[in-house]
Amino acid sequence: MTQKQKRYESLVQVYHTELYRFAYWLCQDPTIAEDLVQETFLRAWRSLDALQDEKAAKSWLLTILRRENARRFERKQFDYADVEHDTLEDTKSTSLDDEMEQTVVQRQISQLAPEYREPLLLQIVMGCSGDEIAEILELNKNTVMTRLYRARNQLKEALTNVNESAKGA
């Protein structure tokens, strides 16, 4: 096995699950998420020599995945319909209230504008730092931190409104 193959296999092993989780959050479809991850790793294989610093591998792969997701919309125009989206299965929740709360939070996050949703997902789902998010989104770190702040505030406000309307019902 060549050095390139070993390096590639270690990247796949370490980052496959995290990339799939992020891809699923982006597209809300398990099949498309799998395709995105597969395309991401295919492009990573082709340009593996461009990755100089192994510490930057996560950011590099997330950037490739985001671009693959964007290409998906360039290739095909989708018909839009108002339908309920699948939710991630939470195997830790034990009560219906916990499951409902998680569903509400996921819906509210998905309703944020993309400029706020992406940095928030990178932080809470992928565990990226502000610097990593700035690199992935090709933004200034201060811009990223501002968007994270606004995203959290918008989410908090939306969840407060949901809770108040639930109390009134």
matplotlib code that plots the C-alpha trace (Angstrom):
import matplotlib.pyplot as plt

x = [0.0, 1.4, 1.9, -0.9, -3.4, -2.5, -3.0, -6.3, -7.6, -6.8, -8.7, -11.7, -11.6, -11.3, -13.7, -16.3, -18.9, -18.5, -18.7, -21.9, -23.5, -22.7, -23.9, -27.1, -27.7, -27.2, -29.5, -31.8, -31.7, -29.6, -29.0, -27.9, -25.7, -24.0, -23.5, -22.0, -19.6, -18.6, -18.0, -16.0, -13.7, -13.3, -12.2, -10.0, -8.3, -7.7, -6.1, -4.6, -1.2, -2.5, -3.1, 0.2, -0.8, -2.6, -4.1, -6.0, -7.6, -11.0, -11.4, -10.2, -12.7, -15.6, -14.8, -14.9, -18.2, -19.7, -18.6, -20.0, -23.3, -23.3, -22.6, -25.6, -27.8, -25.8, -26.5, -30.2, -33.2, -35.4, -39.1, -39.9, -42.8, -43.8, -43.2, -42.0, -38.3, -36.9, -35.2, -32.1, -32.8, -31.9, -31.2, -30.5, -33.9, -36.2, -39.4, -41.7, -41.1, -37.4, -38.0, -40.4, -38.0, -35.2, -37.5, -38.5, -34.9, -33.9, -36.8, -35.9, -32.2, -33.3, -35.3, -32.4, -30.9, -28.0, -25.5, -26.4, -27.3, -24.0, -21.6, -23.9, -24.0, -20.3, -19.9, -22.5, -22.6, -19.0, -17.4, -15.3, -13.7, -14.2, -10.9, -11.9, -15.3, -13.7, -11.4, -14.1, -16.5, -13.7, -14.8, -13.1, -13.2, -15.0, -17.7, -18.0, -18.3, -20.9, -23.0, -22.7, -23.9, -26.8, -27.7, -27.9, -30.0, -32.4, -32.6, -33.3, -36.0, -37.6, -37.6, -39.1, -41.9, -42.6, -42.7, -45.1, -47.4, -47.4, -48.3, -51.2, -52.6]
y = [0.0, 3.4, 6.3, 8.2, 5.3, 5.0, 8.7, 8.7, 5.8, 7.4, 10.6, 8.5, 6.6, 9.6, 12.0, 9.9, 10.1, 13.8, 14.6, 12.5, 14.2, 17.7, 16.6, 15.4, 18.7, 20.5, 18.4, 16.6, 13.5, 10.4, 9.3, 12.7, 13.0, 9.7, 10.9, 14.2, 12.4, 10.0, 12.9, 14.8, 11.8, 11.3, 14.9, 14.6, 11.6, 13.5, 16.4, 14.8, 16.0, 19.6, 18.9, 20.0, 20.3, 17.3, 19.5, 21.4, 18.1, 18.6, 22.2, 21.1, 18.3, 20.4, 23.0, 20.3, 19.0, 22.5, 23.1, 19.7, 20.6, 23.9, 22.0, 19.9, 23.0, 24.1, 20.8, 20.4, 22.5, 21.0, 21.2, 22.6, 21.5, 22.0, 18.7, 17.5, 16.7, 13.6, 14.3, 12.8, 9.9, 10.6, 7.3, 9.0, 10.7, 8.8, 10.8, 12.2, 15.7, 15.4, 14.2, 17.0, 19.6, 18.3, 18.4, 21.9, 23.0, 21.3, 23.0, 26.4, 25.9, 24.8, 28.0, 30.3, 32.1, 30.1, 32.8, 32.1, 28.4, 27.2, 28.7, 27.5, 24.0, 24.0, 25.0, 22.8, 19.7, 19.6, 21.2, 23.7, 26.7, 30.2, 30.1, 26.8, 28.2, 31.3, 29.2, 26.9, 29.6, 31.9, 34.7, 37.0, 35.5, 38.6, 38.1, 34.5, 35.4, 38.0, 35.5, 33.0, 35.6, 36.6, 33.0, 32.1, 35.2, 34.4, 30.8, 31.9, 34.3, 31.7, 29.1, 31.6, 32.4, 28.7, 28.1, 31.1, 29.9, 26.4, 27.7, 29.6, 26.5]
z = [0.0, -1.0, 1.4, -0.3, 0.2, 3.9, 4.3, 2.5, 4.4, 7.7, 6.6, 5.6, 8.9, 11.1, 9.3, 7.6, 10.4, 11.1, 7.4, 7.0, 10.0, 8.6, 5.1, 6.6, 8.3, 5.1, 2.9, 5.3, 3.1, 4.1, 0.5, -0.7, 2.4, 1.6, -2.0, -0.8, 1.5, -1.3, -3.7, -1.0, -0.5, -4.2, -4.7, -1.6, -3.2, -6.4, -4.7, -1.6, -2.4, -2.0, 1.7, 3.3, 6.9, 8.5, 11.2, 8.4, 7.1, 8.8, 7.5, 4.1, 3.9, 5.2, 2.5, -0.2, 1.2, 1.2, -2.4, -3.4, -1.9, -3.8, -7.1, -6.4, -7.0, -10.0, -11.8, -11.2, -10.5, -7.8, -7.5, -4.1, -1.9, 1.7, 3.3, 6.7, 6.8, 8.4, 11.7, 13.1, 15.4, 19.0, 20.8, 24.1, 24.6, 26.8, 26.8, 24.2, 25.6, 24.9, 21.4, 20.7, 22.0, 19.8, 16.8, 17.5, 17.9, 14.6, 12.8, 14.1, 13.1, 9.6, 9.3, 10.0, 6.9, 5.4, 6.4, 10.1, 9.9, 8.4, 11.0, 13.8, 12.4, 12.0, 15.6, 17.3, 15.0, 13.8, 16.9, 14.8, 16.3, 15.1, 13.2, 11.5, 10.6, 9.2, 7.0, 5.8, 4.9, 3.7, 5.9, 8.5, 12.0, 13.3, 10.7, 11.8, 15.4, 14.6, 12.6, 15.4, 17.9, 15.7, 14.9, 18.6, 19.3, 16.5, 17.6, 21.2, 20.1, 17.8, 20.6, 23.0, 20.6, 20.1, 23.9, 24.4, 21.6, 23.1, 26.5, 25.0, 23.2]

ax = plt.figure().add_subplot(projection="3d")
ax.plot(x, y, z, "-o")
ax.set_aspect("equal")
plt.show()
